[in-house]
């Protein structure tokens, strides 16, 4: 049986040193001298990436986001600032109020922190005219993300995990690049100890109050005892799902043009076309025009599409509404 592309890619990464892995990722995308923004928390992974970048031909600015969720979070900012001065690198520090934002927008603390972090990074990247934002997410983060998405009931896009390159907004301004996705946490810690670089320990990372930490400290270690090597297989599966998602993104546009008409902030879905497709294909079209909806929401929309009766507006998350009007679905 031939090996899958995902396995070959993973084996190729494992054959390289961490520095070679990072360098290969960046050389494919950026010319020497390009200004890049490094999101640096002070933790082991971002400190190692910062060290690797020192030997590469890029102009690097650091960005540290203080989420103000811990009493000692200011100490992390002080540590990062001091290291930036010692290495003679520009460093931009931003503060965000996660609890206040979470309460106002009815979000969990983890999701609110993520929103504010990337908003702040995008502003800093624009201020410094950076070509990309680099984050230090690694293979263990990827495995945790995939399992977390699975437990939430995610579809193929969620099971594809974090891509190596993505955009925070649909305007596709500054890409987010993750050059350490092929590197494990164990490799990162071993390398840092070998070169004797200090880093900050975030005590909140040990708290099982947050879902990701429960996955990291309880669920994955338990499952890995039952099925050794599970984290690596989750990462391989994500590579396969990502390749399939890329295929579908290229395949969908001509069918979208035939099936969906856009008028300002309203879209009209032609039902005879939508319902002619295989159910899996219809779901993909609906997920494309209604991103972020749960499986249950998409099934509600499909049920509405098959209903012969006119209906009231169906209210969905993200302040979106759908109703059936003759042979169309109106999405507002």
C-alpha positions as a Python dict, from the first residue, in 0.01 Angstrom:
ca = {
    (1, 'X'): (0, 0, 0),
    (2, 'X'): (146, 343, -92),
    (3, 'X'): (217, 581, 194),
    (4, 'X'): (-12, 882, 226),
    (5, 'X'): (114, 1231, 142),
    (6, 'X'): (50, 1333, 504),
    (7, 'X'): (280, 1059, 637),
    (8, 'X'): (557, 1150, 394),
    (9, 'X'): (528, 1516, 494),
    (10, 'X'): (548, 1429, 864),
    (11, 'X'): (848, 1201, 814),
    (12, 'X'): (1025, 1474, 614),
    (13, 'X'): (971, 1722, 898),
    (14, 'X'): (1096, 1477, 1158),
    (15, 'X'): (1416, 1427, 957),
    (16, 'X'): (1498, 1800, 991),
    (17, 'X'): (1625, 1992, 1292),
    (18, 'X'): (1386, 2247, 1443),
    (19, 'X'): (1586, 2533, 1291),
    (20, 'X'): (1579, 2369, 947),
    (21, 'X'): (1204, 2316, 984),
    (22, 'X'): (1142, 2684, 1068),
    (23, 'X'): (1381, 2808, 800),
    (24, 'X'): (1219, 2592, 531),
    (25, 'X'): (873, 2720, 624),
    (26, 'X'): (977, 3086, 603),
    (27, 'X'): (1208, 3070, 300),
    (28, 'X'): (919, 2938, 90),
    (29, 'X'): (711, 3245, 176),
    (30, 'X'): (930, 3546, 252),
    (31, 'X'): (1229, 3716, 94),
    (32, 'X'): (1532, 3808, 308),
    (33, 'X'): (1482, 4144, 478),
    (34, 'X'): (1104, 4102, 514),
    (35, 'X'): (959, 4252, 832),
    (36, 'X'): (782, 3983, 1041),
    (37, 'X'): (587, 4014, 1366),
    (38, 'X'): (651, 3746, 1628),
    (39, 'X'): (375, 3689, 1884),
    (40, 'X'): (580, 3619, 2196),
    (41, 'X'): (427, 3522, 2528),
    (42, 'X'): (754, 3443, 2706),
    (43, 'X'): (668, 3073, 2715),
    (44, 'X'): (903, 2800, 2597),
    (45, 'X'): (768, 2769, 2243),
    (46, 'X'): (774, 3140, 2155),
    (47, 'X'): (1116, 3190, 2316),
    (48, 'X'): (1262, 2909, 2107),
    (49, 'X'): (1108, 3051, 1788),
    (50, 'X'): (1251, 3393, 1879),
    (51, 'X'): (1596, 3238, 1916),
    (52, 'X'): (1568, 3059, 1580),
    (53, 'X'): (1468, 3382, 1405),
    (54, 'X'): (1784, 3559, 1527),
    (55, 'X'): (1990, 3350, 1283),
    (56, 'X'): (1758, 3415, 987),
    (57, 'X'): (1766, 3705, 738),
    (58, 'X'): (1444, 3876, 848),
    (59, 'X'): (1364, 4197, 1034),
    (60, 'X'): (1166, 4081, 1336),
    (61, 'X'): (943, 4283, 1569),
    (62, 'X'): (810, 4124, 1885),
    (63, 'X'): (451, 4166, 2005),
    (64, 'X'): (346, 4069, 2357),
    (65, 'X'): (-23, 4074, 2453),
    (66, 'X'): (-103, 4110, 2824),
    (67, 'X'): (-449, 3952, 2868),
    (68, 'X'): (-475, 4079, 3230),
    (69, 'X'): (-620, 3746, 3340),
    (70, 'X'): (-356, 3677, 3607),
    (71, 'X'): (-217, 3887, 3889),
    (72, 'X'): (141, 3823, 3767),
    (73, 'X'): (76, 3874, 3395),
    (74, 'X'): (271, 4201, 3405),
    (75, 'X'): (583, 4004, 3503),
    (76, 'X'): (565, 3821, 3167),
    (77, 'X'): (561, 4155, 2983),
    (78, 'X'): (861, 4275, 3186),
    (79, 'X'): (1052, 3953, 3106),
    (80, 'X'): (979, 3981, 2731),
    (81, 'X'): (1069, 4352, 2722),
    (82, 'X'): (1399, 4291, 2902),
    (83, 'X'): (1493, 4008, 2663),
    (84, 'X'): (1404, 4221, 2359),
    (85, 'X'): (1633, 4499, 2487),
    (86, 'X'): (1914, 4249, 2549),
    (87, 'X'): (1879, 4113, 2194),
    (88, 'X'): (1833, 4465, 2052),
    (89, 'X'): (1492, 4391, 1897),
    (90, 'X'): (1184, 4617, 1879),
    (91, 'X'): (904, 4502, 2109),
    (92, 'X'): (543, 4624, 2117),
    (93, 'X'): (340, 4553, 2432),
    (94, 'X'): (-42, 4565, 2425),
    (95, 'X'): (-298, 4518, 2701),
    (96, 'X'): (-647, 4374, 2652),
    (97, 'X'): (-929, 4323, 2901),
    (98, 'X'): (-1047, 3968, 2842),
    (99, 'X'): (-1303, 3933, 3126),
    (100, 'X'): (-1480, 4255, 3024),
    (101, 'X'): (-1485, 4158, 2655),
    (102, 'X'): (-1609, 3804, 2735),
    (103, 'X'): (-1896, 3940, 2943),
    (104, 'X'): (-1997, 4198, 2684),
    (105, 'X'): (-1996, 3951, 2393),
    (106, 'X'): (-2122, 3644, 2586),
    (107, 'X'): (-1805, 3444, 2518),
    (108, 'X'): (-1595, 3203, 2722),
    (109, 'X'): (-1267, 3341, 2854),
    (110, 'X'): (-1056, 3129, 2613),
    (111, 'X'): (-1249, 3242, 2307),
    (112, 'X'): (-1253, 3606, 2419),
    (113, 'X'): (-875, 3597, 2479),
    (114, 'X'): (-819, 3455, 2131),
    (115, 'X'): (-1035, 3724, 1966),
    (116, 'X'): (-864, 4009, 2147),
    (117, 'X'): (-515, 3863, 2099),
    (118, 'X'): (-546, 3842, 1721),
    (119, 'X'): (-715, 4181, 1697),
    (120, 'X'): (-423, 4335, 1888),
    (121, 'X'): (-164, 4147, 1680),
    (122, 'X'): (-327, 4263, 1356),
    (123, 'X'): (-309, 4627, 1472),
    (124, 'X'): (57, 4594, 1573),
    (125, 'X'): (142, 4422, 1242),
    (126, 'X'): (-20, 4710, 1052),
    (127, 'X'): (166, 4968, 1262),
    (128, 'X'): (503, 4804, 1190),
    (129, 'X'): (412, 4718, 829),
    (130, 'X'): (481, 4349, 886),
    (131, 'X'): (426, 4099, 607),
    (132, 'X'): (306, 3828, 848),
    (133, 'X'): (237, 3739, 1210),
    (134, 'X'): (433, 3438, 1338),
    (135, 'X'): (296, 3228, 1624),
    (136, 'X'): (469, 2941, 1804),
    (137, 'X'): (188, 2682, 1794),
    (138, 'X'): (342, 2334, 1782),
    (139, 'X'): (240, 1972, 1716),
    (140, 'X'): (101, 1917, 2067),
    (141, 'X'): (-116, 2230, 2033),
    (142, 'X'): (-239, 2086, 1703),
    (143, 'X'): (-335, 1751, 1859),
    (144, 'X'): (-517, 1931, 2143),
    (145, 'X'): (-706, 2151, 1897),
    (146, 'X'): (-820, 1855, 1687),
    (147, 'X'): (-943, 1657, 1988),
    (148, 'X'): (-1112, 1966, 2132),
    (149, 'X'): (-1290, 2032, 1800),
    (150, 'X'): (-1396, 1668, 1778),
    (151, 'X'): (-1549, 1682, 2127),
    (152, 'X'): (-1736, 1998, 2026),
    (153, 'X'): (-1887, 1814, 1728),
    (154, 'X'): (-1684, 1986, 1454),
    (155, 'X'): (-1696, 1876, 1091),
    (156, 'X'): (-1405, 1827, 848),
    (157, 'X'): (-1290, 2190, 871),
    (158, 'X'): (-1258, 2167, 1250),
    (159, 'X'): (-1086, 1828, 1233),
    (160, 'X'): (-832, 1980, 991),
    (161, 'X'): (-692, 2165, 1292),
    (162, 'X'): (-475, 2473, 1257),
    (163, 'X'): (-335, 2543, 909),
    (164, 'X'): (27, 2647, 872),
    (165, 'X'): (-98, 2973, 717),
    (166, 'X'): (-431, 3143, 775),
    (167, 'X'): (-588, 3490, 781),
    (168, 'X'): (-757, 3634, 1087),
    (169, 'X'): (-1015, 3822, 880),
    (170, 'X'): (-1177, 3763, 542),
    (171, 'X'): (-999, 4075, 407),
    (172, 'X'): (-682, 3858, 380),
    (173, 'X'): (-452, 4138, 492),
    (174, 'X'): (-176, 3993, 711),
    (175, 'X'): (-134, 3613, 722),
    (176, 'X'): (-75, 3421, 1042),
    (177, 'X'): (210, 3170, 995),
    (178, 'X'): (284, 2880, 1231),
    (179, 'X'): (633, 2747, 1148),
    (180, 'X'): (655, 2512, 1451),
    (181, 'X'): (348, 2296, 1377),
    (182, 'X'): (572, 2002, 1291),
    (183, 'X'): (765, 2022, 1621),
    (184, 'X'): (660, 1860, 1951),
    (185, 'X'): (658, 2025, 2293),
    (186, 'X'): (914, 1768, 2413),
    (187, 'X'): (1156, 1869, 2134),
    (188, 'X'): (1109, 2237, 2218),
    (189, 'X'): (1183, 2190, 2589),
    (190, 'X'): (1480, 1964, 2519),
    (191, 'X'): (1631, 2221, 2282),
    (192, 'X'): (1578, 2513, 2523),
    (193, 'X'): (1744, 2325, 2807),
    (194, 'X'): (2033, 2232, 2580),
    (195, 'X'): (2102, 2592, 2478),
    (196, 'X'): (2019, 2716, 2833),
    (197, 'X'): (1757, 2975, 2742),
    (198, 'X'): (1518, 3094, 3015),
    (199, 'X'): (1142, 3110, 2964),
    (200, 'X'): (831, 3195, 3163),
    (201, 'X'): (591, 2936, 3307),
    (202, 'X'): (225, 3040, 3290),
    (203, 'X'): (60, 2895, 3606),
    (204, 'X'): (-284, 2916, 3442),
    (205, 'X'): (-168, 2650, 3192),
    (206, 'X'): (-192, 2395, 3474),
    (207, 'X'): (-549, 2487, 3569),
    (208, 'X'): (-812, 2240, 3445),
    (209, 'X'): (-1066, 2521, 3458),
    (210, 'X'): (-1009, 2571, 3086),
    (211, 'X'): (-1109, 2311, 2827),
    (212, 'X'): (-773, 2310, 2648),
    (213, 'X'): (-591, 2245, 2974),
    (214, 'X'): (-825, 1955, 3057),
    (215, 'X'): (-748, 1809, 2715),
    (216, 'X'): (-371, 1867, 2766),
    (217, 'X'): (-330, 1740, 3121),
    (218, 'X'): (-608, 1481, 3158),
    (219, 'X'): (-772, 1357, 2837),
    (220, 'X'): (-478, 1324, 2597),
    (221, 'X'): (-237, 1165, 2851),
    (222, 'X'): (-505, 910, 2945),
    (223, 'X'): (-586, 827, 2581),
    (224, 'X'): (-217, 811, 2493),
    (225, 'X'): (-167, 541, 2757),
    (226, 'X'): (-442, 336, 2593),
    (227, 'X'): (-333, 416, 2238),
    (228, 'X'): (37, 514, 2235),
    (229, 'X'): (124, 766, 1965),
    (230, 'X'): (-231, 903, 1947),
    (231, 'X'): (-119, 1268, 1930),
    (232, 'X'): (92, 1197, 1622),
    (233, 'X'): (-196, 1020, 1451),
    (234, 'X'): (-427, 1313, 1525),
    (235, 'X'): (-177, 1547, 1355),
    (236, 'X'): (-156, 1312, 1055),
    (237, 'X'): (-536, 1305, 1029),
    (238, 'X'): (-542, 1684, 1036),
    (239, 'X'): (-299, 1693, 741),
    (240, 'X'): (-536, 1468, 545),
    (241, 'X'): (-843, 1678, 633),
    (242, 'X'): (-662, 2001, 542),
    (243, 'X'): (-568, 1866, 199),
    (244, 'X'): (-932, 1771, 140),
    (245, 'X'): (-1055, 2112, 258),
    (246, 'X'): (-814, 2281, 15),
    (247, 'X'): (-954, 2064, -265),
    (248, 'X'): (-1312, 2159, -181),
    (249, 'X'): (-1227, 2530, -163),
    (250, 'X'): (-1104, 2510, -522),
    (251, 'X'): (-1394, 2291, -636),
    (252, 'X'): (-1687, 2489, -489),
    (253, 'X'): (-1678, 2832, -665),
    (254, 'X'): (-1853, 2741, -996),
    (255, 'X'): (-2133, 2566, -803),
    (256, 'X'): (-2164, 2860, -564),
    (257, 'X'): (-2209, 3098, -857),
    (258, 'X'): (-2493, 2880, -992),
    (259, 'X'): (-2659, 2825, -654),
    (260, 'X'): (-2613, 3147, -452),
    (261, 'X'): (-2689, 3507, -550),
    (262, 'X'): (-2552, 3788, -333),
    (263, 'X'): (-2717, 4127, -295),
    (264, 'X'): (-2541, 4347, -38),
    (265, 'X'): (-2571, 4172, 300),
    (266, 'X'): (-2841, 3933, 176),
    (267, 'X'): (-2788, 3605, -8),
    (268, 'X'): (-3046, 3404, -199),
    (269, 'X'): (-3001, 3028, -237),
    (270, 'X'): (-3172, 2865, -536),
    (271, 'X'): (-3336, 2559, -379),
    (272, 'X'): (-3391, 2340, -686),
    (273, 'X'): (-3014, 2351, -741),
    (274, 'X'): (-2916, 2310, -374),
    (275, 'X'): (-3144, 2010, -320),
    (276, 'X'): (-3032, 1844, -644),
    (277, 'X'): (-2683, 1795, -500),
    (278, 'X'): (-2572, 1515, -269),
    (279, 'X'): (-2652, 1602, 93),
    (280, 'X'): (-2281, 1628, 179),
    (281, 'X'): (-2232, 1880, -103),
    (282, 'X'): (-2539, 2082, 3),
    (283, 'X'): (-2398, 2099, 356),
    (284, 'X'): (-2065, 2228, 225),
    (285, 'X'): (-2237, 2507, 32),
    (286, 'X'): (-2437, 2609, 339),
    (287, 'X'): (-2128, 2597, 563),
    (288, 'X'): (-1947, 2817, 310),
    (289, 'X'): (-2213, 3089, 310),
    (290, 'X'): (-2288, 3048, 684),
    (291, 'X'): (-1942, 2992, 837),
    (292, 'X'): (-1911, 2899, 1200),
    (293, 'X'): (-2252, 2737, 1237),
    (294, 'X'): (-2291, 2415, 1433),
    (295, 'X'): (-2396, 2085, 1276),
    (296, 'X'): (-2741, 2130, 1434),
    (297, 'X'): (-2782, 2477, 1280),
    (298, 'X'): (-2689, 2350, 932),
    (299, 'X'): (-2937, 2061, 968),
    (300, 'X'): (-3208, 2311, 1065),
    (301, 'X'): (-3137, 2512, 750),
    (302, 'X'): (-3151, 2196, 535),
    (303, 'X'): (-3483, 2098, 694),
    (304, 'X'): (-3614, 2447, 618),
    (305, 'X'): (-3492, 2414, 257),
    (306, 'X'): (-3695, 2094, 214),
    (307, 'X'): (-4011, 2241, 368),
    (308, 'X'): (-4273, 2336, 106),
    (309, 'X'): (-4424, 2603, 333),
    (310, 'X'): (-4325, 2964, 375),
    (311, 'X'): (-4184, 3018, 721),
    (312, 'X'): (-4090, 3286, 969),
    (313, 'X'): (-3726, 3383, 1002),
    (314, 'X'): (-3506, 3108, 1151),
    (315, 'X'): (-3262, 3278, 1389),
    (316, 'X'): (-2907, 3144, 1392),
    (317, 'X'): (-2587, 3232, 1579),
    (318, 'X'): (-2389, 3538, 1477),
    (319, 'X'): (-2707, 3746, 1425),
    (320, 'X'): (-2786, 3557, 1104),
    (321, 'X'): (-3137, 3471, 988),
    (322, 'X'): (-3275, 3239, 720),
    (323, 'X'): (-3623, 3195, 577),
    (324, 'X'): (-3780, 3012, 287),
    (325, 'X'): (-3942, 3223, 14),
    (326, 'X'): (-4098, 3024, -272),
    (327, 'X'): (-3811, 2824, -428),
    (328, 'X'): (-3535, 3011, -249),
    (329, 'X'): (-3371, 3048, 88),
    (330, 'X'): (-3308, 3407, 192),
    (331, 'X'): (-3004, 3450, 418),
    (332, 'X'): (-2970, 3780, 602),
}
